[in-house]
Amino acid sequence: MAELSKKYFAHPTAIIEDGAEIGEGTRIWHFAHIRSGAKVGRNCNIGKDVYIDQGAVVGNNVKIQNGVSVYRGVIIEDNVFVGPYAVFTNDKYPRAFSTDWEVVKTTIKEGASIGANATIVCGVTIGRYAMVAAGSVVTRDVPDHGLVMGNPARLVGFVCYCGRPLKEVIRETENSVLLKCMHCGREVSISRELYSRVARAKDSKD
């Protein structure tokens, strides 16, 4: 049976190295490995076979599903969802024999979601409340509320805080487009440049 510590829950098969920082209420499951120097916030759920490297940072209320490795240089902010077997990288020029490689920073902003089996190439920023579709390969930055999919991942739309697609236009200005979620009713402002880019891409396919 798993043991409950004063601060967090860790299954007995999990490896928690001395020097790892783990917040109160976090739950760490079977065969996870948290390295010394890793930082994991409060009320997170760390799934089976997850590896969190030295120097990696995980915020509060983050859910990391089974089989994910979070390497040095990756910063995951609060309320992020990482789907099963999503992949992070931290080296742009990998060689097994390299002695002078540099860690390249990757940032996943608050509230973003990464689908199962997605690959996040290092050096990108995934914006607040963005959504990466399952199986996508992200090679460039994703804007706030952006929906990306494919290999390489392309911006195909925008999503609400609740994750549903944003389709209803409420108001347009010279610089922005206000969209309303048909599911929860919340409104999200998107830059006109980004909105127009997606619209042009859709028109070219029709």
Summary of the structure (lengths in Angstrom):
residues: 206
radius of gyration: 18.5
end to end distance: 56.6
largest distance: 59.7
contacts: 679
relative contact order: 0.08
helix: 7%
strand: 34%
